[in-house]
Amino acid sequence: MTASPLIPVPIPDRVAALIGSCMPVHILQAEIDADCAVREVNRFRGPLCNEDRADREYALSVLARANKVLAAYNPKLTIKPGPAY
């Protein structure tokens, strides 16, 4: 029986550490940066003032930079901002 791809399954910390130990450090850092940037982008909703718009654009640029590094390593690692995340 396979789990649905729509239901997230938590990964134990030891398994995550084992997976992380097999990846280069700059890829792990890019993954963390992309995850933080997506959370920052999703934080902004509704009409935005100029400062919020600038902060959102900065978070999008951080996400684009991190996705560029992740895509060079493995294109399936890229992260998109959106409500489903």
SERO-4910 file (N, C-alpha, C, O; in steps of 0.05 Angstrom, whole numbers):
BEGIN
 pado doro    nc1    nc2    nc3   cac1   cac2   cac3    cc1    cc2    cc3    oc1    oc2    oc3
  Met    A     17    -24      0      0      0      0     18     25      0     37     26     16
  Thr    A     12     43    -17     28     68    -18     12     91     -6    -12     92     -8
  Ala    A     26    109      5     14    133     17      8    153     -5     22    154    -25
  Ser    A    -13    168     -1    -20    189    -20      1    211    -20     11    218      1
  Pro    A      7    222    -44     27    244    -44     16    270    -32     31    289    -27
  Leu    A    -10    271    -27    -22    295    -16    -21    295     15    -25    316     27
  Ile    A    -14    273     27    -12    271     56     17    271     64     32    252     58
  Pro    A     26    293     77     54    294     85     60    273    107     45    271    126
  Val    A     82    260    104     91    240    124    116    251    138    135    257    124
  Pro    A    115    254    164    139    264    178    163    245    175    160    221    176
  Ile    A    186    257    173    211    242    171    225    243    199    228    265    210
  Pro    A    232    220    210    247    221    236    273    237    233    285    239    212
  Asp    A    281    249    255    305    266    255    330    251    246    347    262    232
  Arg    A    332    226    254    356    210    247    357    205    217    378    206    204
  Val    A    334    201    205    333    196    176    339    223    161    354    222    141
  Ala    A    329    245    171    335    271    159    365    277    161    376    287    142
  Ala    A    377    271    184    405    275    187    422    257    168    442    266    157
  Leu    A    413    233    164    427    215    146    425    225    117    444    224    102
  Ile    A    401    235    109    398    246     82    415    271     79    428    275     59
  Gly    A    415    288    100    431    312     99    461    307     98    476    323     86
  Ser    A    470    286    110    499    280    110    508    271     82    532    272     77
  Cys    A    490    263     65    498    255     38    498    278     18    506    274     -5
  Met    A    489    302     27    487    324      8    509    345     15    517    347     38
  Pro    A    518    360     -5    537    381      0    525    403     18    501    407     18
  Val    A    542    416     33    533    436     53    519    460     39    499    470     49
  His    A    530    468     16    517    491      3    489    485     -8    472    503    -10
  Ile    A    484    459    -14    457    451    -22    438    452      2    415    461      0
  Leu    A    448    442     25    431    443     49    425    472     57    402    478     65
  Gln    A    445    489     55    440    518     61    420    530     42    403    546     50
  Ala    A    422    523     16    403    534     -3    375    524      3    355    538     -1
  Glu    A    372    499     12    346    488     18    334    503     42    310    508     42
  Ile    A    350    508     62    341    524     85    333    552     77    312    562     86
  Asp    A    350    565     61    344    592     51    318    593     36    301    611     39
  Ala    A    313    573     18    289    572      2    265    568     20    244    581     16
  Asp    A    267    550     39    244    545     57    237    570     73    213    577     75
  Cys    A    257    584     83    252    609     98    240    631     80    222    646     88
  Ala    A    250    632     55    240    653     37    211    647     29    195    666     27
  Val    A    203    622     26    176    615     19    157    623     42    136    634     38
  Arg    A    166    618     66    150    626     90    147    656     91    125    666     98
  Glu    A    168    670     84    167    700     85    149    710     63    133    729     68
  Val    A    150    699     39    133    707     17    104    702     23     87    719     18
  Asn    A     98    679     35     70    672     41     59    688     64     35    688     68
  Arg    A     76    701     79     67    717    101     52    743     92     35    753    106
  Phe    A     59    752     68     47    777     58     22    771     42     22    756     22
  Arg    A     -1    782     51    -27    778     38    -41    805     36    -35    823     51
  Gly    A    -59    807     17    -75    831     15    -60    854      3    -38    851     -7
  Pro    A    -72    878      6    -59    902     -4    -33    907     12    -34    907     37
  Leu    A    -12    912     -2     14    916     11     23    945     10     20    958    -11
  Cys    A     35    955     31     47    981     30     74    979     17     83    956     10
  Asn    A     88   1001     12    113   1000     -2    135    984     12    150    969     -1
  Glu    A    136    986     38    156    971     53    151    941     52    169    925     48
  Asp    A    125    933     54    118    905     52    124    894     24    133    871     21
  Arg    A    118    910      4    123    902    -23    153    898    -28    161    879    -41
  Ala    A    170    915    -17    199    913    -19    209    888     -4    226    874    -14
  Asp    A    197    883     19    205    859     34    198    833     19    213    814     19
  Arg    A    174    834      7    165    810     -8    183    806    -32    190    783    -39
  Glu    A    190    827    -46    208    825    -70    235    814    -61    248    799    -76
  Tyr    A    245    823    -38    271    814    -29    269    784    -23    287    769    -29
  Ala    A    247    775    -10    244    747     -4    242    730    -30    253    708    -31
  Leu    A    229    741    -50    227    727    -76    255    725    -89    261    705   -102
  Ser    A    271    746    -85    298    744    -97    316    724    -82    332    710    -95
  Val    A    312    722    -56    327    701    -41    318    674    -50    334    655    -53
  Leu    A    291    670    -54    281    645    -63    291    638    -91    299    615    -95
  Ala    A    292    657   -108    303    652   -135    332    644   -135    340    626   -149
  Arg    A    348    657   -118    376    650   -116    380    622   -104    396    607   -114
  Ala    A    364    615    -84    366    589    -72    357    567    -92    368    546    -93
  Asn    A    335    573   -106    325    554   -126    345    549   -148    346    527   -160
  Lys    A    360    570   -155    380    566   -176    402    546   -168    410    529   -183
  Val    A    410    548   -142    429    529   -132    417    501   -130    430    481   -137
  Leu    A    393    499   -120    379    473   -118    374    460   -145    378    436   -148
  Ala    A    366    476   -165    361    465   -191    386    455   -205    385    436   -220
  Ala    A    409    468   -199    434    458   -210    441    431   -199    454    414   -212
  Tyr    A    434    426   -174    439    400   -161    419    379   -169    426    357   -177
  Asn    A    393    386   -166    371    368   -174    346    386   -179    336    398   -160
  Pro    A    336    386   -203    313    404   -209    288    398   -193    271    415   -190
  Lys    A    286    374   -182    262    367   -165    263    380   -137    243    378   -123
  Leu    A    285    392   -130    288    404   -103    278    432   -102    275    443    -80
  Thr    A    271    444   -124    263    473   -124    236    475   -109    220    457   -109
  Ile    A    232    498    -98    208    504    -81    194    528    -93    206    548   -101
  Lys    A    167    526    -96    151    548   -106    135    560    -83    125    546    -66
  Pro    A    132    586    -83    115    598    -63     86    594    -71     79    594    -94
  Gly    A     69    590    -51     41    587    -56     26    578    -32     38    570    -12
  Pro    A      0    578    -33    -16    571     -9    -15    541     -2    -21    534     20
  Ala    A     -7    524    -21     -6    495    -15     18    487      1     20    465     10
  Tyr    A     37    505      4     62    498     18     58    497     48     76    491     63
***
